[in-house]
Amino acid sequence: MVLLIVLLIAVAAVQMWAARPGRAGVESAEQAQALKAGDFSVISVLAMYSTDTARTALSSYKDALPWPAAYRRIGILKQTLLKQSGLSDLKMIDSAAAIRGFDKATKIRLHREKQMWVDVYSAEKISPKQAQGYVRRINDLNLGPLKQLAVADVYKKAGMKAKAADALLDARFSAKRSMSLAGSLVGILVAGGLVGVVIAGIFLFKIAPQLPHASYYVLSPSVTFAALLIYLAAYFGLSAVAGVAADAARPIMPNLDAVGIALMIGSALIAGAFGLVVLIDRAKQLGQDWRTIGYRTQSVLRDIVCGIGGFLASLPFVFVAMLMAVGLSRTIFQRFSTPEQPFGDIISRGGMLETILVFAAASVIAPIVEETFFRGILFSAMRSRMRIWPSVGLSSVFFAIIHPLPGGFLPIFVLACVMALLRERSGSLLPSMVCHSLYNTIGLALTTLFF
């Protein structure tokens, strides 16, 4: 237990160091949220044929400066929707402030991109061959809903009017589709959240008092803590090696998104396998059944329904936690920037293989592996020594700490508490896996539709 606490303190320290004031080369969650707010405004403009919210988008994008993606969006927004010159903004994507902390290959790539925008938005015409090359490069950029508008400008510059018109139509069609689908999904979530309030009330007042509050024996702590330590050490070690390997390969492989996600999935699976081998081996040596961590179910259908109910019940609490996290990020932690998960940026670039891998990692691999080790092994170990609420709270703190800090702590903590209660109530990990998967999948779906 002491080793686990020391390890997690070290992880928390590393997370806060990554969020320290003045760090560079990493997009923060606050910058990502500003880009998303701007992208939403742009989608509204395109879907409703109105420029009233274009300046709102501009203001949001400015909040994400000096990130290159923000300069890129500001420049294209001015050129396309505000009918102003945005070339000076596009020239800033390789400025000292924008590229601070980036590796040499990224700096070179941004410099070449700047030259492309100078060609597109200067007085000189470009050839159809140049236009096709620029379009391919633009499709690999993080431009959100402005991507097709930029493509249309490239075609116009090359005199390819039909293709330019098609790109504009595609931009408006995609915006309307995104607004429609995302609006429907948000409506479902709001309705689900209202149902979740009822479910949460029933659980807290009728079911929670019936839970066994005293500690009870599942597996020997020496078995569970050893497996968890092996998993965490292997995961962080493999992730660090994978990150170094990806950085080393970047100069010769500019598009490493698919490889990076595959390495992430591989690290999680290999680390999980190491931890499970230790768990199963040590449990057998002591004559214990390792499946008591939750790898069993009396009814698959009932556990799936239980997981869906738990997800709905979590919605209002997670929403409130997100609002509190935003408030804390703007006050107490305003000098600390929460590192952003790279999934939104990868999805924005539009690669089908990368998008599939992102959903596989977040919606399948993460729920299975993380629930096995945090709600299965860690929570079970704590329940053998503690009463229910300390076990729920402490295991959820540990889980939240391994996610981006400080902004990500509260929402993840609340969700983890719900998933721990699902594990306690059902005796199975399947409900918490379903809840975890739904949370990640819907978050990614909204990212895909809007951004």
Summary of the structure (lengths in Angstrom):
residues: 451
radius of gyration: 24.1
end to end distance: 42.2
largest distance: 78.9
contacts: 1534
relative contact order: 0.11
helix: 77%
strand: 0%
